[in-house]
Amino acid sequence: MIRRIVAATLATAFLAAAVAPPVSAQEDKEKKLTGQQQKMKDCADKWKDEKAKTNVKGREAYGKFMSGCLKG
């Protein structure tokens, strides 16, 4: 009885591992960004530059910058 349970468990685990794609293959796929997501990514990069130039900090400054960047 126990042998059957162990055999069934091992068979299930083997099948699950065989069917699932490798983790590295999932990581290699690059996700497509929507237009809004790409714009947010670009603005975040601009924020890093702006932050380095002006030495501003805080959520309020970030929010104000992002709002202006996303509008324009």
C-alpha positions as CSV (number, residue, x, y, z in Angstrom):
1,M,0.0,0.0,0.0
2,I,2.7,2.5,1.0
3,R,4.7,1.5,-2.1
4,R,1.8,2.5,-4.3
5,I,1.4,5.8,-2.6
6,V,5.2,6.5,-2.9
7,A,5.1,5.4,-6.6
8,A,2.1,7.6,-7.4
9,T,3.7,10.6,-5.6
10,L,7.0,10.2,-7.5
11,A,5.2,9.7,-10.8
12,T,3.1,12.9,-10.2
13,A,6.2,14.9,-9.3
14,F,8.1,13.6,-12.3
15,L,5.3,14.5,-14.7
16,A,4.9,17.9,-13.2
17,A,8.6,18.6,-13.6
18,A,8.6,17.3,-17.2
19,V,5.6,19.4,-18.2
20,A,6.7,22.7,-16.5
21,P,9.0,24.9,-18.7
22,P,12.4,25.6,-17.2
23,V,12.6,28.7,-15.0
24,S,15.4,30.2,-17.2
25,A,13.2,30.0,-20.2
26,Q,10.5,31.9,-18.4
27,E,13.0,34.6,-17.4
28,D,14.4,35.0,-20.9
29,K,11.0,36.0,-22.3
30,E,10.8,39.8,-22.3
31,K,7.4,41.2,-21.5
32,K,5.9,43.6,-23.9
33,L,5.1,46.9,-22.3
34,T,2.1,49.0,-23.1
35,G,2.5,52.6,-24.2
36,Q,1.7,53.9,-20.7
37,Q,4.1,51.4,-19.1
38,Q,6.9,52.4,-21.4
39,K,6.2,56.1,-20.7
40,M,6.3,55.5,-17.0
41,K,9.6,53.6,-17.4
42,D,11.1,56.5,-19.4
43,C,9.9,59.0,-16.9
44,A,11.5,57.0,-14.1
45,D,14.8,57.1,-15.9
46,K,14.5,60.8,-16.4
47,W,13.7,61.1,-12.6
48,K,17.0,59.5,-11.8
49,D,18.8,62.1,-13.9
50,E,16.8,65.0,-12.4
51,K,17.3,63.7,-8.9
52,A,21.1,63.6,-9.4
53,K,21.2,67.1,-11.0
54,T,19.0,68.9,-8.5
55,N,19.6,66.7,-5.4
56,V,15.8,66.7,-4.6
57,K,14.3,64.0,-2.3
58,G,11.0,62.9,-1.2
59,R,7.7,61.5,-2.4
60,E,6.2,65.0,-3.1
61,A,9.0,65.9,-5.5
62,Y,8.8,62.5,-7.2
63,G,5.1,62.8,-7.6
64,K,5.3,66.3,-9.0
65,F,8.0,65.3,-11.4
66,M,6.2,62.2,-12.6
67,S,2.9,64.0,-13.0
68,G,4.5,66.6,-15.3
69,C,6.6,64.0,-17.2
70,L,3.6,61.8,-17.9
71,K,1.4,64.7,-19.0
72,G,4.0,66.0,-21.4
